[in-house]
Amino acid sequence: MIQNIYFKIACALIILFMICCFIEKRVNKYSYEKGAPINKVKIPDIIQESVPIVRNLDVVSDLYISFFMFIFFIIFIINGKYQYIIFYFFVFLLMRLVTYIYFVSTTLPDSSKTCKFGSNFFESALSMGSCNNLGISGHFINIVFQLGLIYRCYGSAYWLLYVIAYVLGFTLICASRNHYTIDCITSTFVALFFIYEIDNIQKGLNFVLGKKYFNL
């Protein structure tokens, strides 16, 4: 019988990660094959039509996402709130499973027209996504959920920073053509659902682990 709670957590995360890797490889291939014939099609988008194409804005967007994630981890590591980080990894993988449903449900043409196909989970991570993985933004859904965890831990005292981080991320991701406006809107509502269900997710994870570990 497994007694070490951290060993159980590691096993659960590894299993969930392997499931995501298995599914992502097939989802990426499916969405790319379905999207390739329509990738040159340009569809109306309110932000992309309002903001001109800016050279290397996609790089700025990717750097912002990486910087925000770095700050998120630093905040909780410095304050010794490791439960939040572990909980985030669980929800990250659960949200990733939800994004696969959106990717295969409706195929949209590449928003950037310069996308790179990622054949697996790691290639997608390195290229910040794969072609036609649209309808929802995996990066923005994480930004919103991370903001939700920060709010849960530190309250509304920094509400202005939350708003600035949200608006900046939304604008950069859409203006850089990494995603359509509707992708970030959808990501917002899906992330808010996960934030709303944090208590129930904790109960479910505690049940799986066989111990009341998460108590955020």
MOVENTA-V295292 format. One record per backbone hydrogen bond with DSSP energy under -0.5 kcal/mol. NH is the residue of the N-H (numbers start at 1). CO is the residue of the C=O. If there is no record, write none. Layout:
nh={NH NH}
co={CO CO}
This chain:
nh={5 8 9 10 11 12 13 14 15 16 17 18 19 20 21 22 23 24 25 26 27 28 29 30 31 32 33 34 35 36 38 39 39 41 43 49 50 51 52 55 57 60 61 62 63 64 65 66 67 68 69 70 71 72 73 74 75 76 77 78 79 80 81 82 84 85 86 87 88 89 90 91 92 93 94 95 96 97 98 99 100 101 101 102 103 104 105 106 108 119 124 125 126 127 128 129 133 134 137 138 141 142 143 144 145 146 147 148 149 150 151 152 153 154 155 157 158 159 161 162 163 164 165 166 167 168 169 170 171 172 173 174 175 176 177 178 179 183 184 185 186 187 188 189 190 191 192 193 194 195 196 197 198 201 202 203 204 205 206 207 208 209 210 211 213}
co={3 4 5 6 7 8 9 10 11 12 13 14 15 16 17 18 19 20 21 22 23 24 25 26 27 28 29 30 31 32 35 35 36 38 41 45 46 47 50 53 54 56 57 58 59 60 61 62 63 64 65 66 67 68 69 70 71 72 73 74 75 77 76 80 81 81 82 83 84 85 86 87 88 89 90 91 92 93 94 95 96 97 98 98 99 100 101 102 106 117 120 121 122 123 125 124 130 132 183 136 137 138 139 140 141 142 143 144 145 146 147 148 149 150 151 154 155 156 158 158 159 160 161 162 163 164 165 166 167 168 169 170 171 172 174 173 173 180 180 181 182 183 184 185 186 187 188 189 190 191 192 193 195 197 198 199 200 201 202 203 204 205 206 206 211}
